[in-house]
Amino acid sequence: MDCSSSCNNSFNLSGLSSDTLEKTNRHPCYSFEAHRRYARMHLPVAPNCNISCNYCNRKFDCLHESRPGVTSEILTPFLALQKFKAVREKIENLSVVGIAGPGDALANWDNTKLSIELIREHDQETVFCLSTNGLMLPDYAPEIVGLGVNHVTVTVNCLEPETGENIYRYVNYKGTRYTGPEGVGILIKNQLAGVEYLAQNGVLVKVNVVMIKDINDRHIPDVVRKVKDLGAFMTNIMPLIPAPGSAFENYPQTSMKELNKMRDICQIELKQMRHCRQCRADAIGMLDVDRSGEFAATTGYDEEHSVDHHKYREYKIAVASKYGKFVDQHFGHASEFTVYQGNVSGFRLLEKRPVEKYCAGMEECDLEESRRDKIVDTFKDCDAILSMRIGYHARKRLADKGIISVETCEKVKNGLNHAVQILNDNNREIA
């Protein structure tokens, strides 16, 4: 099959409404020709994620790196509007605003929705798109349609939970953490239901698939056939990028030869995107030329709304509390931590996370270093640990993972707010 013509021509857009057709012709990710003419910007207003992918490490950022999940800043909706205005003024061919993380757009729905509404009030011509893992699509798909978002990308890596348990570490769904096939089963079910709903309601759905050698590569044609049946507009098969610090950091990167062979196979079933650049969550400009560095200093204090963007950033904090009311346990003595997510505006309980006691007694305090490293890794998705007391060595181990330790002996709510204040202060100093 000669795929050069498929690659170098615009995708078949027949059958679309005139409004969707016009917007798609200006969307560089949905039209090959558009990516040569139009620019896009991604707004990093969605810091939190509700699943853990083995190929992802959102804490790692290099200014010269391009991959999903990477950003150099987190914006509030108001600061996102401020940055949009600055970019719109300088980049005349800006056509699309996307929200692609660095977490998940739907795991931060309030921020995502408000960002779209604010920018739409300022500019009626902008095309909006979202990227999501799809876990919360059944809940928010009707609102997405109601907002007039015409383009949504959903990442679907497999159809079988047994395959997915090698890709996803856990799934946090409505306050409960699921692991193994159970969690992946929920994710897949919601992804497919969401794709179908959006497609049936006039939204162009692009399905991303991360190609991981010897894990899901043989199943990708099945994924493409399934999402085609559900109404997906195209698929984008992407190579695995082994991110530093991720579970797959030492896994082989998918070669372009393997990737293009898979795209050729799947092209028979459904349109394939072949010009993807796996953009950062704060990318700005043409797909081939990221100009985000030019606008690094365009946001700051929002005088109009008196918004401190750190105030809106959400954190994940593990609390050593015996009964859930007070921070009343030593880090090394706790066998269970309560994990919360939120900011000073409010926290929500995510889960009760059981752990092996860090300190098993004086006889073992200087032994079993590998065991303690494993315990610390239990909290690698957290920003802070809140406990009544914590030893120096445990504090240092956590700090080496980028996790701060906060000591206090007060109500959990007050302790969480205290931890947020410290985290915000630290982030301001870094910024």
KELO-761449 format. One record per residue (C-alpha): residue number from 0; x, y, z. Coordinates in nm, 4 decimals, decimal comma. Example, Ala and Ser with C-alpha at 12.3 -4.5 7.8 and 13.67 -1.06 7.14 Angstrom:
# residues 2
GUFI   num          x          y          z
GUFI     0     1,2300    -0,4500     0,7800
GUFI     1     1,3670    -0,1060     0,7140
This chain:
# residues 431
GUFI   num          x          y          z
GUFI     0     0,0000     0,0000     0,0000
GUFI     1     0,1351     0,3451    -0,0921
GUFI     2     0,0981     0,5498     0,2247
GUFI     3     0,2802     0,8574     0,1007
GUFI     4    -0,0393     0,9939    -0,0464
GUFI     5    -0,2282     0,9242     0,2748
GUFI     6     0,0408     1,1039     0,4680
GUFI     7     0,0698     1,4097     0,2472
GUFI     8    -0,2946     1,4910     0,1823
GUFI     9    -0,5586     1,6346     0,4093
GUFI    10    -0,7719     1,3796     0,5869
GUFI    11    -1,1085     1,3000     0,4374
GUFI    12    -1,3447     1,5499     0,5971
GUFI    13    -1,6613     1,4720     0,4042
GUFI    14    -1,9758     1,4352     0,6094
GUFI    15    -1,8805     1,6943     0,8700
GUFI    16    -2,0923     1,9962     0,9550
GUFI    17    -1,9692     2,3200     0,8002
GUFI    18    -1,8641     2,4527     1,1419
GUFI    19    -1,6697     2,1391     1,2347
GUFI    20    -1,5178     2,1225     0,8867
GUFI    21    -1,3972     2,4814     0,9101
GUFI    22    -1,2443     2,4245     1,2535
GUFI    23    -1,0826     2,0962     1,1512
GUFI    24    -0,9204     2,2653     0,8527
GUFI    25    -0,7509     2,4960     1,1061
GUFI    26    -0,6489     2,2209     1,3478
GUFI    27    -0,2851     2,1118     1,2971
GUFI    28    -0,3359     1,7785     1,4746
GUFI    29    -0,6427     1,6756     1,2752
GUFI    30    -0,5319     1,7968     0,9335
GUFI    31    -0,1902     1,7383     0,7796
GUFI    32    -0,2193     2,0507     0,5651
GUFI    33    -0,3229     2,2608     0,8650
GUFI    34    -0,0053     2,1789     1,0561
GUFI    35     0,1931     2,3632     0,7887
GUFI    36    -0,0183     2,6770     0,8216
GUFI    37    -0,1552     2,7081     1,1734
GUFI    38    -0,0136     2,7241     1,5249
GUFI    39    -0,1521     2,5876     1,8496
GUFI    40    -0,0934     2,6440     2,2189
GUFI    41    -0,1377     2,4045     2,5080
GUFI    42    -0,2507     2,5439     2,8408
GUFI    43    -0,1033     2,3567     3,1417
GUFI    44    -0,4053     2,4096     3,3676
GUFI    45    -0,4600     2,0414     3,4544
GUFI    46    -0,1829     1,9287     3,6935
GUFI    47    -0,3510     1,6275     3,8490
GUFI    48    -0,3943     1,2810     3,7040
GUFI    49    -0,6196     0,9941     3,8108
GUFI    50    -0,4205     0,7045     3,6671
GUFI    51    -0,0550     0,6021     3,6813
GUFI    52     0,1013     0,4985     3,3507
GUFI    53     0,4283     0,3107     3,3526
GUFI    54     0,5627     0,5309     3,0716
GUFI    55     0,4932     0,8609     3,2478
GUFI    56     0,6949     1,0753     3,4873
GUFI    57     0,5398     1,4185     3,5205
GUFI    58     0,7960     1,5384     3,7770
GUFI    59     1,0751     1,5380     3,5185
GUFI    60     1,1090     1,8455     3,2985
GUFI    61     1,3729     1,9487     3,0522
GUFI    62     1,3184     2,2649     2,8487
GUFI    63     1,4563     2,0882     2,5427
GUFI    64     1,2335     1,7834     2,5816
GUFI    65     0,9093     1,7260     2,3946
GUFI    66     0,6726     1,4637     2,5302
GUFI    67     0,3272     1,4606     2,6886
GUFI    68     0,3137     1,5278     3,0614
GUFI    69     0,5981     1,7806     3,0593
GUFI    70     0,5515     2,1446     3,1545
GUFI    71     0,7581     2,4203     3,3107
GUFI    72     0,4632     2,5855     3,4832
GUFI    73     0,1082     2,5337     3,6035
GUFI    74    -0,1485     2,8010     3,5212
GUFI    75    -0,4771     2,8974     3,6775
GUFI    76    -0,7613     2,9634     3,4313
GUFI    77    -0,7123     3,3396     3,4734
GUFI    78    -0,3393     3,3182     3,4110
GUFI    79    -0,4129     3,0927     3,1137
GUFI    80    -0,6262     3,3711     2,9682
GUFI    81    -0,3432     3,6146     3,0319
GUFI    82    -0,0963     3,3921     2,8467
GUFI    83    -0,3430     3,3327     2,5638
GUFI    84    -0,3741     3,7067     2,5080
GUFI    85     0,0042     3,7450     2,4943
GUFI    86     0,0454     3,4577     2,2487
GUFI    87    -0,2505     3,5638     2,0347
GUFI    88    -0,0980     3,9082     1,9948
GUFI    89     0,2354     3,7748     1,8678
GUFI    90     0,1325     3,4612     1,6764
GUFI    91    -0,1177     3,5662     1,4121
GUFI    92    -0,1783     3,2136     1,2822
GUFI    93    -0,2714     3,0743     1,6250
GUFI    94    -0,5885     2,8741     1,5680
GUFI    95    -0,6144     2,6097     1,8409
GUFI    96    -0,6034     2,6058     2,2194
GUFI    97    -0,5620     2,2621     2,3684
GUFI    98    -0,5618     2,1329     2,7239
GUFI    99    -0,3430     1,8258     2,7501
GUFI   100    -0,2211     1,8168     3,1072
GUFI   101     0,0364     1,7856     3,2396
GUFI   102    -0,2112     1,5576     3,4182
GUFI   103    -0,5542     1,4841     3,2760
GUFI   104    -0,7963     1,7479     3,1491
GUFI   105    -1,0981     1,5748     3,3054
GUFI   106    -0,9280     1,5065     3,6386
GUFI   107    -0,9114     1,8877     3,6640
GUFI   108    -1,2478     1,9615     3,5066
GUFI   109    -1,3234     2,2866     3,6900
GUFI   110    -0,9945     2,4401     3,5718
GUFI   111    -1,0373     2,3009     3,2222
GUFI   112    -1,3931     2,4243     3,1827
GUFI   113    -1,3249     2,7711     3,3226
GUFI   114    -1,0184     2,8156     3,1001
GUFI   115    -1,2267     2,7423     2,7914
GUFI   116    -1,5069     2,9734     2,9030
GUFI   117    -1,2721     3,2644     2,9784
GUFI   118    -1,0884     3,2409     2,6469
GUFI   119    -1,4098     3,1964     2,4508
GUFI   120    -1,5439     3,5204     2,6014
GUFI   121    -1,2317     3,6937     2,4742
GUFI   122    -1,2053     3,5224     2,1338
GUFI   123    -1,4945     3,3505     1,9590
GUFI   124    -1,2809     3,2164     1,6711
GUFI   125    -1,0488     2,9926     1,8725
GUFI   126    -1,0771     2,6164     1,8220
GUFI   127    -1,0674     2,4190     2,1480
GUFI   128    -0,9546     2,0640     2,1974
GUFI   129    -0,8937     1,8341     2,4935
GUFI   130    -0,6747     1,5316     2,5587
GUFI   131    -0,7756     1,2775     2,8201
GUFI   132    -0,7106     0,9250     2,9372
GUFI   133    -1,0889     0,8785     2,9228
GUFI   134    -1,1469     0,7575     3,2778
GUFI   135    -1,3981     1,0341     3,3524
GUFI   136    -1,5481     1,0678     3,0033
GUFI   137    -1,8863     0,9151     3,0934
GUFI   138    -1,9240     1,1868     3,3580
GUFI   139    -1,8086     1,4868     3,1545
GUFI   140    -1,8784     1,4015     2,7887
GUFI   141    -2,2183     1,5783     2,7921
GUFI   142    -2,0555     1,8947     2,9286
GUFI   143    -1,7796     1,8733     2,6673
GUFI   144    -2,0446     1,8633     2,3956
GUFI   145    -2,2329     2,1462     2,5631
GUFI   146    -1,9189     2,3620     2,5709
GUFI   147    -1,8893     2,3279     2,1950
GUFI   148    -1,5546     2,1465     2,2013
GUFI   149    -1,5311     1,9823     1,8595
GUFI   150    -1,2079     1,7839     1,9003
GUFI   151    -1,1172     1,5396     2,1768
GUFI   152    -0,8216     1,3033     2,1939
GUFI   153    -0,8532     0,9886     2,4046
GUFI   154    -0,5558     0,7626     2,4785
GUFI   155    -0,6610     0,3971     2,4490
GUFI   156    -0,3687     0,1577     2,4791
GUFI   157    -0,5477    -0,1766     2,4987
GUFI   158    -0,8808    -0,3570     2,5112
GUFI   159    -0,7898    -0,6346     2,7536
GUFI   160    -0,7321    -0,5691     3,1269
GUFI   161    -0,4631    -0,8381     3,1320
GUFI   162    -0,2632    -0,6342     2,8816
GUFI   163    -0,3361    -0,3086     3,0583
GUFI   164    -0,2062    -0,4218     3,3965
GUFI   165     0,1411    -0,4144     3,2366
GUFI   166     0,0844    -0,0530     3,1287
GUFI   167    -0,1015     0,1035     3,4213
GUFI   168     0,0139     0,0919     3,7822
GUFI   169    -0,3194     0,2002     3,9276
GUFI   170    -0,6469     0,3762     3,8529
GUFI   171    -0,8016     0,6261     4,0969
GUFI   172    -1,1739     0,6255     4,0270
GUFI   173    -1,4152     0,8305     4,2370
GUFI   174    -1,2100     0,8103     4,5546
GUFI   175    -1,1023     0,4462     4,5298
GUFI   176    -0,7680     0,3196     4,4041
GUFI   177    -0,7866     0,0104     4,1852
GUFI   178    -0,4928    -0,1979     4,0702
GUFI   179    -0,4502    -0,4880     3,8305
GUFI   180    -0,7185    -0,6001     3,5853
GUFI   181    -0,9997    -0,4527     3,7971
GUFI   182    -0,8721    -0,0971     3,7617
GUFI   183    -0,7815    -0,1341     3,3960
GUFI   184    -1,1229    -0,2835     3,3264
GUFI   185    -1,2923     0,0294     3,4625
GUFI   186    -1,0634     0,2490     3,2553
GUFI   187    -1,1244     0,0616     2,9292
GUFI   188    -1,5006     0,0503     2,9805
GUFI   189    -1,5161     0,4264     3,0396
GUFI   190    -1,2834     0,5042     2,7498
GUFI   191    -1,4926     0,3139     2,4985
GUFI   192    -1,8222     0,4497     2,6302
GUFI   193    -1,6838     0,8030     2,6130
GUFI   194    -1,5508     0,7659     2,2590
GUFI   195    -1,8877     0,6385     2,1418
GUFI   196    -2,0853     0,9145     2,3130
GUFI   197    -1,8656     1,1926     2,1762
GUFI   198    -1,8675     1,0515     1,8240
GUFI   199    -2,2459     1,0167     1,8271
GUFI   200    -2,2791     1,3794     1,9373
GUFI   201    -2,0720     1,5452     1,6671
GUFI   202    -1,7276     1,5519     1,8310
GUFI   203    -1,4282     1,4419     1,6233
GUFI   204    -1,2427     1,1859     1,8330
GUFI   205    -0,8763     1,1118     1,7767
GUFI   206    -0,7543     0,8040     1,9609
GUFI   207    -0,3898     0,7957     2,0674
GUFI   208    -0,2179     0,4607     2,1179
GUFI   209     0,1272     0,4312     2,2734
GUFI   210     0,3046     0,1442     2,0993
GUFI   211     0,4981    -0,0618     2,3557
GUFI   212     0,7031    -0,3483     2,2180
GUFI   213     0,6004    -0,6940     2,3414
GUFI   214     0,3252    -0,5486     2,5630
GUFI   215     0,0483    -0,4036     2,3462
GUFI   216     0,1942    -0,3866     1,9958
GUFI   217     0,0231    -0,7015     1,8694
GUFI   218    -0,3135    -0,5766     1,9974
GUFI   219    -0,3053    -0,2331     1,8346
GUFI   220    -0,4957    -0,3352     1,5161
GUFI   221    -0,7756    -0,4608     1,7424
GUFI   222    -0,7839    -0,1263     1,9225
GUFI   223    -0,8054     0,0601     1,5923
GUFI   224    -1,0895    -0,1602     1,4650
GUFI   225    -1,2836    -0,1171     1,7878
GUFI   226    -1,2609     0,2611     1,8062
GUFI   227    -1,3459     0,2817     1,4375
GUFI   228    -1,6675     0,0897     1,5094
GUFI   229    -1,7411     0,3377     1,7908
GUFI   230    -1,7056     0,6336     1,5527
GUFI   231    -1,3482     0,7559     1,6050
GUFI   232    -1,2261     0,9925     1,3334
GUFI   233    -0,8629     0,8794     1,3307
GUFI   234    -0,5960     0,7112     1,5392
GUFI   235    -0,2485     0,8326     1,6263
GUFI   236    -0,0097     0,5470     1,6998
GUFI   237     0,2829     0,6934     1,8926
GUFI   238     0,6213     0,5508     1,9894
GUFI   239     0,7028     0,4789     2,3518
GUFI   240     0,9372     0,7474     2,4886
GUFI   241     1,1220     0,5945     2,7885
GUFI   242     1,0894     0,8828     3,0365
GUFI   243     1,3567     0,9140     3,3065
GUFI   244     1,2191     0,8014     3,6415
GUFI   245     0,9309     0,6066     3,4903
GUFI   246     0,8800     0,2313     3,5193
GUFI   247     0,9653     0,2047     3,1486
GUFI   248     1,2756     0,4273     3,1614
GUFI   249     1,4970     0,1385     3,0480
GUFI   250     1,2467    -0,0009     2,8000
GUFI   251     1,3379     0,0171     2,4294
GUFI   252     1,1966     0,3125     2,2400
GUFI   253     0,9713     0,2134     1,9519
GUFI   254     1,1584     0,2501     1,6230
GUFI   255     1,0164     0,4513     1,3360
GUFI   256     1,0345     0,1417     1,1161
GUFI   257     0,8140    -0,0543     1,3589
GUFI   258     0,5855     0,2438     1,4049
GUFI   259     0,5292     0,3090     1,0361
GUFI   260     0,4701    -0,0586     0,9682
GUFI   261     0,1937    -0,0574     1,2301
GUFI   262     0,0473     0,2624     1,0880
GUFI   263     0,0432     0,1093     0,7409
GUFI   264    -0,1463    -0,1928     0,8718
GUFI   265    -0,4001     0,0210     1,0558
GUFI   266    -0,4398     0,2718     0,7732
GUFI   267    -0,6561     0,0108     0,5988
GUFI   268    -0,9090     0,0418     0,8819
GUFI   269    -0,8912     0,4076     0,9799
GUFI   270    -0,7133     0,7356     0,9045
GUFI   271    -0,3703     0,7577     1,0662
GUFI   272    -0,2003     1,0685     1,1982
GUFI   273     0,1624     1,0610     1,0847
GUFI   274     0,2855     1,4077     1,1774
GUFI   275     0,2456     1,3954     1,5567
GUFI   276     0,5282     1,5525     1,7595
GUFI   277     0,4126     1,4223     2,1025
GUFI   278     0,3955     1,7784     2,2305
GUFI   279     0,4580     1,9125     2,5776
GUFI   280     0,1657     2,0233     2,7930
GUFI   281     0,2820     2,3855     2,7510
GUFI   282     0,3758     2,3755     2,3799
GUFI   283     0,3223     2,6913     2,1735
GUFI   284     0,3613     2,7518     1,8006
GUFI   285     0,3796     2,5300     1,4936
GUFI   286     0,4122     2,1563     1,5535
GUFI   287     0,7680     2,1595     1,4216
GUFI   288     0,8816     2,4717     1,6096
GUFI   289     0,8008     2,5040     1,9792
GUFI   290     0,8081     2,8691     2,0881
GUFI   291     0,6966     2,8222     2,4480
GUFI   292     1,0284     2,9600     2,5747
GUFI   293     0,9467     3,2995     2,4242
GUFI   294     0,6442     3,3335     2,6513
GUFI   295     0,7928     3,2044     2,9764
GUFI   296     0,7671     3,5455     3,1423
GUFI   297     0,4227     3,6461     3,0155
GUFI   298     0,2291     3,5375     3,3241
GUFI   299     0,2603     3,6371     3,6842
GUFI   300     0,0421     3,8071     3,9406
GUFI   301    -0,3126     3,8467     3,8119
GUFI   302    -0,4061     4,1973     3,9241
GUFI   303    -0,7564     4,1858     3,7814
GUFI   304    -0,8557     3,8797     3,9816
GUFI   305    -0,5884     3,8958     4,2547
GUFI   306    -0,5026     3,5361     4,1762
GUFI   307    -0,1927     3,3639     4,3086
GUFI   308    -0,1508     3,0697     4,0709
GUFI   309     0,0035     2,8552     4,3463
GUFI   310    -0,3210     2,8906     4,5380
GUFI   311    -0,4968     2,6926     4,2659
GUFI   312    -0,2370     2,4220     4,2311
GUFI   313    -0,3513     2,0949     4,3811
GUFI   314    -0,1243     1,8675     4,5811
GUFI   315    -0,1332     1,5061     4,6892
GUFI   316    -0,0457     1,4662     5,0567
GUFI   317    -0,0167     1,1474     5,2644
GUFI   318    -0,1117     1,1874     5,6331
GUFI   319    -0,0071     0,9705     5,9259
GUFI   320    -0,3284     0,9685     6,1299
GUFI   321    -0,4582     0,6841     6,3421
GUFI   322    -0,8264     0,7798     6,3341
GUFI   323    -0,8377     1,0434     6,0614
GUFI   324    -0,8989     1,3485     6,2816
GUFI   325    -0,5524     1,4470     6,4028
GUFI   326    -0,1990     1,4164     6,2700
GUFI   327    -0,0997     1,1904     6,5572
GUFI   328     0,1456     0,9293     6,4306
GUFI   329     0,5201     0,9087     6,3772
GUFI   330     0,6082     0,8431     6,0132
GUFI   331     0,8114     0,5357     6,1034
GUFI   332     0,5351     0,3840     6,3176
GUFI   333     0,2389     0,4229     6,0820
GUFI   334     0,1113     0,1174     5,8981
GUFI   335    -0,1487     0,3137     5,6998
GUFI   336    -0,1566     0,6634     5,5528
GUFI   337    -0,4588     0,8651     5,4460
GUFI   338    -0,3984     1,0282     5,1065
GUFI   339    -0,5688     1,3577     5,0233
GUFI   340    -0,5659     1,5749     4,7132
GUFI   341    -0,6496     1,9432     4,6906
GUFI   342    -0,5402     2,2899     4,7983
GUFI   343    -0,6436     2,5575     5,0490
GUFI   344    -0,9846     2,5736     4,8816
GUFI   345    -1,0514     2,2179     4,9978
GUFI   346    -0,9225     1,8621     5,0031
GUFI   347    -1,0815     1,5369     4,9012
GUFI   348    -0,9979     1,1939     5,0367
GUFI   349    -0,8425     0,9696     4,7742
GUFI   350    -0,7650     0,6503     4,9614
GUFI   351    -0,6337     0,4708     5,2664
GUFI   352    -0,2891     0,3435     5,1697
GUFI   353    -0,1438     0,0562     5,3761
GUFI   354     0,2356     0,0456     5,4100
GUFI   355     0,4925    -0,1620     5,5900
GUFI   356     0,6184     0,0181     5,9007
GUFI   357     0,9315     0,2130     5,8166
GUFI   358     1,0901     0,1401     6,1548
GUFI   359     1,0370    -0,2115     6,2862
GUFI   360     1,2171    -0,1443     6,6140
GUFI   361     1,5589    -0,0516     6,7493
GUFI   362     1,7124    -0,3833     6,6476
GUFI   363     1,6382    -0,3168     6,2816
GUFI   364     1,6771     0,0602     6,2605
GUFI   365     2,0068     0,0461     6,0724
GUFI   366     1,9224    -0,2573     5,8615
GUFI   367     1,7152    -0,3395     5,5534
GUFI   368     1,7960    -0,0311     5,3489
GUFI   369     1,6365    -0,1770     5,0370
GUFI   370     1,3156    -0,2440     5,2297
GUFI   371     1,3022     0,1208     5,3368
GUFI   372     1,3669     0,2447     4,9850
GUFI   373     1,0723     0,0338     4,8739
GUFI   374     0,8523     0,1871     5,1451
GUFI   375     0,9512     0,5389     5,0380
GUFI   376     0,8653     0,4479     4,6771
GUFI   377     0,5093     0,3891     4,8003
GUFI   378     0,4769     0,7685     4,8231
GUFI   379     0,6461     0,8627     4,4953
GUFI   380     0,3204     1,0065     4,3581
GUFI   381     0,2829     1,2375     4,6608
GUFI   382     0,4072     1,5928     4,7054
GUFI   383     0,4318     1,5800     5,0828
GUFI   384     0,4138     1,3569     5,3911
GUFI   385     0,2359     1,4945     5,6961
GUFI   386     0,3246     1,3293     6,0275
GUFI   387     0,3667     1,4062     6,3955
GUFI   388     0,7388     1,3204     6,3793
GUFI   389     0,9810     1,1848     6,1220
GUFI   390     1,3436     1,0770     6,1508
GUFI   391     1,6312     1,2420     5,9678
GUFI   392     1,7111     0,9473     5,7396
GUFI   393     1,3478     0,8970     5,6389
GUFI   394     1,3132     1,2694     5,5723
GUFI   395     1,6231     1,2623     5,3532
GUFI   396     1,5046     0,9583     5,1579
GUFI   397     1,1752     1,1315     5,0847
GUFI   398     1,3503     1,4561     4,9907
GUFI   399     1,5659     1,2653     4,7414
GUFI   400     1,2391     1,1661     4,5709
GUFI   401     1,1157     1,5260     4,5656
GUFI   402     0,8726     1,4715     4,8558
GUFI   403     0,8758     1,7173     5,1457
GUFI   404     0,8148     1,6150     5,5077
GUFI   405     0,5984     1,8280     5,7337
GUFI   406     0,5825     1,7728     6,1101
GUFI   407     0,2802     1,8893     6,3046
GUFI   408     0,0401     1,7786     6,5773
GUFI   409    -0,2999     1,9284     6,4999
GUFI   410    -0,6225     1,8584     6,3153
GUFI   411    -0,5736     1,6969     5,9746
GUFI   412    -0,7428     1,9869     5,7944
GUFI   413    -0,5130     2,2416     5,9556
GUFI   414    -0,2115     2,0235     5,8906
GUFI   415    -0,2999     1,9929     5,5217
GUFI   416    -0,3299     2,3699     5,4882
GUFI   417     0,0035     2,4111     5,6647
GUFI   418     0,1653     2,1651     5,4236
GUFI   419     0,0166     2,3496     5,1238
GUFI   420     0,1609     2,6764     5,2491
GUFI   421     0,5073     2,5196     5,2677
GUFI   422     0,4701     2,3620     4,9229
GUFI   423     0,3569     2,6909     4,7712
GUFI   424     0,6461     2,8784     4,9314
GUFI   425     0,8903     2,6210     4,7980
GUFI   426     0,7453     2,6442     4,4479
GUFI   427     0,7664     3,0242     4,4507
GUFI   428     1,1326     3,0034     4,5436
GUFI   429     1,1963     2,7568     4,2612
GUFI   430     1,0048     2,9734     4,0165
